[in-house]
């Protein structure tokens, strides 16, 4: 009997759009834009930030009321801040760029670009309702002003698909990701880094659908494309490596999983520094591998390090905080430290309840975990309360025949049996068996 330890902590696959140098720019300014973008793409974020900040300071003197050049540099600097995990500064600069472009006639495509990037930022902060609004606006504007087959339209499609994937709206996600990929393959050929990122987004969707072999193939294909085009330590390789490690772990390919996630960690530390949320995601995945192999001390250290990073960068009620608290609780449970496990699971549950995470199935898992702690402590009334809540959440979110319900019902039946409610226990056990049979016949 084990608690639920959330293993796969995916790194977001995001498509940021940079504003190019404008026709009115001087040759020196064009070189500055190129230098900043190249530094960013190589993962030299501090260098890119310094170039953009310097140029913006000059523009604030020459364009005091804000013009298209200022907006372009604001957008690009915001993208650097976003990649550095400086989310408040990134949002401020995106909104400034958006405000300038919205005042300039004929700048609809630039407005869409800023909206696209703002949507990525909001998604990273789990502000999903806001992200969907701006993502849909960006897609509509790109389609209207650049055309339905334009590469920027594909960028917007992929970001909206990634948002739907995070919300567990998998059918919508797949439709958008497939359409975005088709546009990019038609426009750029089959071996472009942008194609690799689109493939990676689709691969992560397949992982969530339980299609691990298909996910592995797409991740490996995407990784090969990045390595050939940009090198093995390029920052674009890191999220693919991290997400691929999660697939390997699900397939019990622990050696490959550890190699992939360790490489992702090295890249994240090199580019984003020791306090970046993407690094925290990789640390959580490495902790999962240690948990699987009963290396609990190492797992605790990694999860606590990740928790500290995420609390600092994302705040106390982000879904990933709940995930990490849940995982720390699972480790305490495995070590038979039930009071500590209870405290951590309760913290996780409070975080789930206060977050705007749309996939409430994960909250159901924490409810089950609490029920299992109380089961171990023979606190039968508490165990039944939380297991019953877990069943209700999983039924509502996943449907009455979800495999997730099997463990809920088995645990519920066990506690009922101990409480001498044999009729209720038999009913729960029979239902669990029925779900198991139905899923074996129709996986």
C-alpha positions in Angstrom: 0.0 0.0 0.0 1.6 3.2 -1.2 0.7 6.8 -1.2 0.7 8.8 -4.5 4.1 10.4 -5.3 3.8 12.7 -8.3 6.7 11.8 -10.5 6.4 13.6 -13.8 7.1 17.3 -13.3 7.2 18.6 -16.8 9.0 21.7 -17.9 6.8 24.0 -19.9 7.4 24.1 -23.6 7.0 27.8 -24.6 7.2 29.7 -27.8 8.4 33.2 -27.3 8.3 35.6 -30.2 11.0 38.3 -30.5 10.5 41.7 -32.2 13.0 42.2 -35.0 14.9 45.4 -35.6 12.8 48.0 -37.4 13.5 49.6 -40.7 14.0 52.9 -38.9 16.7 51.5 -36.7 20.3 52.5 -37.2 22.8 49.8 -38.3 24.2 49.8 -34.8 20.8 49.3 -33.3 20.2 46.4 -35.7 23.4 44.8 -34.5 22.4 45.3 -30.9 19.1 43.5 -31.5 20.9 40.6 -33.3 23.4 40.4 -30.5 20.8 40.3 -27.7 18.7 37.7 -29.5 21.7 35.5 -30.2 22.8 35.8 -26.6 19.3 34.8 -25.4 19.1 31.8 -27.8 22.5 30.6 -26.5 21.3 30.8 -22.9 23.4 33.8 -22.0 20.5 35.6 -20.4 22.6 38.1 -18.3 24.3 39.3 -21.5 21.0 39.6 -23.4 19.5 41.5 -20.4 22.4 43.9 -20.3 22.2 44.7 -24.0 18.4 45.3 -24.0 18.5 47.4 -20.8 21.3 49.6 -22.3 19.3 50.1 -25.5 16.1 50.8 -23.7 17.8 53.5 -21.6 18.9 55.3 -24.8 15.4 55.0 -26.3 13.8 56.4 -23.3 15.7 59.6 -24.1 15.0 59.6 -27.8 11.4 58.3 -27.6 10.1 59.7 -24.3 6.5 59.0 -25.1 7.2 55.5 -26.4 7.4 54.5 -30.0 7.6 51.2 -32.0 11.3 50.8 -31.3 10.8 51.2 -27.6 8.0 48.6 -27.7 10.2 46.1 -29.5 13.0 46.4 -27.0 10.5 46.2 -24.1 9.1 43.0 -25.5 12.5 41.5 -26.0 13.7 42.4 -22.5 10.5 41.0 -21.1 11.2 37.7 -22.8 14.6 37.6 -21.2 13.1 38.3 -17.8 10.5 35.6 -18.3 13.2 33.1 -19.1 15.2 34.2 -16.1 12.2 33.6 -13.9 11.8 37.3 -13.1 8.1 37.1 -13.7 6.9 40.4 -12.2 9.5 42.4 -14.3 8.5 40.4 -17.4 4.8 41.2 -17.0 5.5 44.9 -16.5 7.6 45.1 -19.7 5.2 43.1 -21.8 2.2 45.2 -20.7 4.2 48.4 -21.5 5.1 47.1 -25.0 1.5 46.1 -25.5 0.2 49.5 -24.5 2.5 51.3 -27.0 1.7 49.0 -29.9 -2.0 49.3 -29.3 -1.7 53.1 -29.8 0.1 52.8 -33.1 -2.1 52.2 -36.2 -1.2 49.1 -38.3 0.6 47.4 -35.4 -1.8 44.5 -35.0 0.8 41.8 -35.7 3.0 43.4 -33.0 0.1 43.5 -30.6 -0.5 39.8 -31.2 3.2 39.1 -30.6 3.1 40.8 -27.2 -0.1 39.0 -26.3 1.4 35.7 -27.3 4.4 36.2 -25.0 2.2 37.5 -22.2 0.2 34.3 -22.4 3.3 32.2 -22.0 4.2 34.2 -18.9 0.7 33.9 -17.4 0.7 30.1 -18.0 4.0 29.7 -16.2 2.4 31.4 -13.2 -0.7 29.1 -13.4 -2.9 32.0 -14.2 -4.7 29.9 -16.7 -8.0 31.8 -17.2 -6.0 35.0 -18.0 -3.6 33.1 -20.2 -6.4 31.6 -22.3 -8.0 35.0 -22.9 -4.7 36.6 -24.2 -3.7 33.4 -26.1 -7.0 33.4 -28.0 -6.6 37.1 -28.8 -3.1 36.5 -30.1 -4.2 33.6 -32.3 -7.2 35.5 -33.7 -5.0 38.5 -34.6 -2.2 36.5 -36.2 -4.8 34.6 -38.3 -6.5 37.9 -39.4 -3.4 39.9 -40.1 -0.8 37.4 -41.1 -2.9 34.5 -42.3 -3.9 31.0 -41.0 -0.8 29.3 -42.3 1.8 31.8 -41.0 4.6 30.7 -38.7 3.4 33.2 -36.0 0.0 31.6 -36.2 1.7 28.2 -35.5 3.4 29.7 -32.5 0.1 30.9 -31.1 -1.5 27.5 -31.8 1.3 25.7 -30.0 1.1 27.9 -26.9 -2.7 27.5 -26.7 -2.3 23.8 -27.1 0.3 23.7 -24.3 -2.2 25.7 -22.1 -5.0 23.2 -22.8 -2.6 20.3 -22.1 -1.8 21.8 -18.6 -5.5 22.1 -17.9 -6.0 18.4 -18.9 -8.1 19.5 -21.9 -6.3 16.9 -24.0 -8.5 16.7 -27.1 -8.4 20.5 -27.6 -4.7 20.5 -26.9 -3.9 17.8 -29.5 -6.0 19.6 -32.2 -4.0 22.8 -31.7 -0.6 21.2 -31.4 -1.1 19.1 -34.5 -2.3 22.1 -36.5 0.7 24.2 -35.3 3.1 21.4 -36.1 1.7 21.0 -39.6 2.1 24.7 -40.3 5.7 24.7 -39.1 6.7 21.6 -41.0 5.3 23.1 -44.2 7.0 26.5 -43.7 10.4 25.4 -42.3 11.0 21.8 -43.4 11.4 18.8 -41.1 14.6 19.5 -39.2 14.2 23.0 -37.7 14.5 23.8 -33.9 11.0 25.3 -33.9 9.8 22.0 -35.2 11.6 20.3 -32.4 9.8 22.4 -29.8 6.4 21.7 -31.4 7.2 17.9 -31.4 8.1 18.2 -27.7 4.8 19.8 -26.8 3.0 17.0 -28.6 5.2 14.4 -26.9 4.3 15.7 -23.5 0.6 15.5 -24.4 1.1 11.8 -25.3 2.8 11.3 -21.9 -0.3 12.6 -20.2 -2.4 10.3 -22.4 -0.4 7.3 -21.2 1.2 6.8 -24.7 4.7 6.5 -23.4 6.3 4.8 -26.4 4.9 7.5 -28.7 6.0 10.2 -26.3 9.5 8.8 -26.1 9.9 8.6 -29.8 8.8 12.2 -30.3 11.0 13.5 -27.4 14.0 11.7 -28.8 13.4 13.0 -32.3 13.0 16.5 -31.0 16.2 16.2 -28.9 18.2 15.0 -31.9 17.0 18.0 -33.9 18.1 20.5 -31.2 21.5 18.8 -30.7 22.2 18.8 -34.5 21.2 22.4 -35.0 22.2 24.1 -31.7 24.4 21.7 -29.8 23.9 19.3 -26.8 24.0 22.0 -24.1 21.7 24.5 -25.7 18.9 25.8 -23.3 16.3 24.5 -25.7 17.5 20.9 -25.0 16.9 21.2 -21.3 13.1 21.0 -21.1 13.1 18.2 -23.7 15.6 16.2 -21.6 13.7 16.8 -18.4 10.4 15.7 -19.9 12.0 12.8 -21.6 13.4 11.7 -18.2 9.8 11.6 -16.9 8.8 9.2 -19.7 11.8 7.0 -19.1 11.0 6.9 -15.4 7.4 5.8 -16.2 8.9 3.0 -18.3 11.3 2.0 -15.5 14.3 2.9 -17.6 16.0 4.4 -14.6 19.5 4.7 -15.9 18.4 6.6 -19.0 16.0 8.7 -16.9 18.8 9.8 -14.5 21.2 10.6 -17.4 18.6 12.8 -19.1 17.5 14.7 -16.0 21.1 15.2 -14.7 22.0 16.8 -18.1 18.9 19.0 -17.9 19.9 20.1 -14.5 23.4 21.1 -15.7 21.9 23.2 -18.5 19.3 24.8 -16.3 22.0 25.7 -13.7 24.2 27.1 -16.4 21.6 29.2 -18.1 19.0 30.2 -15.4 21.1 29.9 -12.3 20.4 28.1 -9.0 17.0 29.6 -8.4 15.0 29.1 -11.6 11.6 27.3 -11.6 12.7 25.1 -14.5 15.6 23.8 -12.5 13.1 23.0 -9.7 11.1 20.9 -12.1 14.2 18.9 -12.9 15.1 18.5 -9.3 11.6 17.1 -8.5 12.0 14.5 -11.3 15.4 13.5 -10.0 13.9 13.2 -6.5 11.3 10.9 -8.0 14.0 8.6 -9.3 15.5 8.5 -5.8 12.1 7.8 -4.3 11.6 4.8 -6.7 14.9 3.4 -5.6 14.3 4.0 -1.9 17.0 6.7 -1.6 14.7 8.7 0.6 17.3 11.0 2.1 18.4 12.2 -1.3 14.8 12.6 -2.4 14.0 14.8 0.6 16.9 17.0 -0.1 16.0 17.5 -3.7 12.3 18.1 -3.0 13.1 20.6 -0.3 15.5 22.5 -2.6 12.8 22.6 -5.3 10.2 23.7 -2.8 12.4 26.6 -1.7 13.0 27.7 -5.3 9.3 27.5 -6.2 8.0 29.3 -3.1 10.4 32.2 -3.9 9.6 32.4 -7.6 6.0 31.3 -7.9 4.5 32.1 -4.5 2.9 29.9 -1.8 -0.2 28.7 -3.7 1.1 27.6 -7.1 0.1 24.0 -8.0 3.7 22.9 -8.1 4.0 23.8 -4.4 1.2 21.4 -3.7 2.8 18.7 -5.8 6.1 19.0 -3.9 4.5 19.0 -0.5 2.5 15.9 -1.5 5.8 14.2 -2.5 7.5 15.1 0.7 4.5 13.7 2.5 4.8 10.4 0.5 8.4 10.1 1.6 7.5 10.6 5.2 4.7 7.9 4.8 7.3 5.5 3.3 9.5 6.2 6.3 6.5 5.4 8.6 6.6 9.0 10.0 2.8 9.4 9.9 2.5 12.6 11.9 4.9 14.4 9.5 3.2 12.8 6.5 -0.2 14.1 7.8 1.1 17.6 8.2 2.6 17.7 4.7 -0.4 16.3 3.1 -2.6 18.8 4.9 -0.4 21.6 3.7 -0.6 20.2 0.1 -4.4 20.0 0.4 -4.7 23.6 1.5 -2.5 24.7 -1.3 -4.6 22.7 -3.9 -7.8 24.3 -2.5 -6.3 27.8 -2.7 -4.8 27.5 -6.1 -6.6 27.9 -9.4 -5.3 24.6 -10.8 -8.0 23.2 -13.0 -7.0 19.5 -12.8 -8.6 18.7 -9.5 -7.7 15.0 -9.9 -4.4 15.7 -8.3 -6.2 17.2 -5.2 -8.1 13.9 -5.1 -4.8 12.0 -4.9 -3.7 14.1 -1.9 -7.1 13.4 -0.3 -6.5 9.7 -0.8 -3.0 10.0 0.7 -4.4 11.6 3.8 -7.0 8.8 4.1 -4.2 6.3 3.9 -2.3 8.0 6.7 -5.4 7.8 8.9 -5.8 4.2 7.9 -2.3 3.4 9.1 -3.1 5.2 12.4 -6.4 3.4 12.8 -8.3 6.6 12.8 -11.1 5.1 10.9 -13.6 7.9 10.8 -11.0 10.3 9.5 -9.8 7.7 7.0 -13.3 7.2 5.7 -14.0 10.9 5.4 -10.9 11.6 3.2 -11.2 8.5 1.2 -14.8 9.3 0.4 -13.8 12.8 -0.6 -11.1 11.3 -2.9 -13.6 9.0 -4.5 -16.0 11.9 -5.1 -13.3 14.2 -6.7 -12.0 11.4 -8.9 -15.5 10.5 -10.1 -16.4 14.1 -10.9 -13.1 14.9 -12.7 -12.3 11.6 -14.3 -15.6 9.7 -14.6 -17.0 6.7 -12.8 -14.7 4.2 -14.5 -11.4 5.9 -14.0 -8.5 3.5 -13.0 -7.7 6.2 -10.4 -10.7 5.0 -8.4 -9.4 1.5 -7.9 -7.0 2.4 -5.2 -9.5 4.8 -3.6 -12.1 2.1 -3.4 -9.7 -0.6 -2.2 -8.5 1.6 0.6 -12.1 2.5 1.4 -13.2 -1.1 1.5 -10.3 -2.0 3.8 -11.3 0.6 6.4 -15.0 -0.3 6.2 -14.1 -3.9 6.8 -12.1 -3.0 9.9 -15.1 -0.9 11.1 -17.3 -4.1 10.7 -19.3 -2.6 7.8 -18.9 -5.7 5.7 -21.8 -4.9 3.3 -20.3 -1.5 2.5 -16.8 -3.0 2.2 -18.0 -5.6 -0.3 -19.8 -3.0 -2.4 -16.7 -0.9 -2.6 -14.4 -3.9 -3.4 -16.8 -5.2 -6.1 -16.9 -1.8 -7.7 -13.1 -1.6 -7.7 -12.9 -5.0 -9.3 -15.5 -4.0 -11.9 -13.5 -0.9 -12.9 -10.3 -2.9 -13.2 -12.0 -5.5 -15.4 -13.6 -2.8 -17.7 -10.3 -1.0 -18.1 -8.4 -4.3 -18.9 -11.0 -5.0 -21.6 -11.1 -1.4 -23.0 -7.8 0.2 -22.1 
